[in-house]
């Protein structure tokens, strides 16, 4: 796959999506790698360096074949707080540690780390382990196509 299709470019290609490629958040940052699609076939990515794939992206190969990217469920901590201030404070401390975070109005999500879990619990936050797709913020200097706060399940 050599191209990520966006916007009107998706409709320009006549071929339907032929494969589903479920990737973790970390795997969606690899622009040059070979992965196994849901059907067991290999999908080789040769995208521009720095490309970060998002849930719902469509990839296109030189033959016009299209692959649908899905965010794969993975182990995750979901952090909630009794007050918005407590959640904001946790976001600050996690950001100081350069932790990849998914930020929503009423929760944070991050990769499991026992030290961070202990810190958050000591701050009075609730930390629950679960398995969900992870959608970390791309960063202030990275272009990311928009997604609404409700484009993925909040549970």
N, C-alpha and C positions, 0 to 999 in steps of 0.2 A: 504494500500500500504506500503510495507516494504522495497522496494529497488528502487533506481534510476538507470536506465540502461544507460550506456554510450558506445560509440564506437561500437565495434564488438558485445558486449553483446546484443544490440538491435536486431541484426539479428539472434541470437541464439534461441530466443523464437518464436515458430511457431504461436502463437495466435496474431491476429491483434489487433490494438488499439480499445478498445471497448467504451471508454468514453473520453470526453474532459473536462478538469478542468481549467476554466479560473480564475486566481488569480491576485490580485493586488500585487505590489512590497512588501508591508508589509506582506500580506498573504503568499507569497513565502518564507518567513523566518521562518514560523511555521512548525516545523518538526513533531509535535505531535498534530494533530487537526483533526476535522471532518468537511468536506466541502461538499457543494452540487454541483454535476457535472451539465453540461449543460442539460442533460436529466432528471434532477430532482432527481437522485439517490444520496445516500450518499457515500462519499469517505473518508475513515478513514486513515490518515497518521500516520505511526509509523516508521519514518525514523530516522537514527542516529542523535542525538542532534547536532545542528549547521549546519545541511544541509540547503543550500539556493538553492531553485529551480530556474531554468531559463526557459525562453520561449523556447519551443521545447523539453524539457526533457520528457522522457518516464518513467513512474512509473510502477512497477510490484508488484502484490500481491502474496500471498502464493499459490494461485490457478493458477498463470500464467496470470491472467487478466492484460491487459495493459491500462494505462491511459495516455493521452497526455496532458501536461501542456502548457497552453497558458497565455501570459501576458495580463491581462485584462486592457482595457482602463479605465483611472481614471483621475480626475481633476489634472491638472499639470500646472506649469509655464514654459514657454520656454523663455530663456534669450538669447538675441543676442546683439552684440556690433559692433561698427563701425570699431574697430581695434582688432587684436588678443591680443594686450597688455591689452586692457580694459577687455576682456573676461578672460584673465589669472588673472588679478587683482581681478575680481569678484570671481573667483574660489578660490583664496587665502583667501579672506574674508569669504566666505561661509564655507570653510574647517576649518577655525579658530573657527567657530560656530558648527562644527561637523554636518553639514547639509548633508543628503544623496543627492548625485548628480549623474545625468547621464551626462557624459562629452563626447562631440563630437567636432570635429575640429571647427565648426562654431556656436555652441550653447551649452547651459547648460539646463538641466531640473531639477526641484525640486518640492516638494509638496507645495501647496499654503500656504503662510504665509504673512500676510499683512505687518508685520514689515520688513521682508526680501525684500518684493516687494518695500517698501519705500526706503530702503537702496540702492537697485540696481538701482532704478530710479534716486535717488540723485547722484549716481555715473555715470549717463549718459547712462545707458544700457536700452535696450528695453525689456519690460517684457509683454508677452502675455499669457492670460489664455486660455487653451484649454483642450481637453480630448484626451489622448494618452496612450498607454502602457508605463510604466515607468521602465527603466532598470538602476537602480543606481549602481555605482561602489561597488564592494563587500568589498573593503578595501585591504590594502597592505599585511596583514597577512592572508588573506583568499584565498584558492585555488578556482579558478573559471575557468570552461572550456571556451575555447576561443570562441569569436563570432566576426565577422568582423564588421567594422563600419557601413556597409550597410545591416545588417541582419534585421533591422526593419525600418519602414518608418520614414523619416526625414521631418516633415512638421510642 
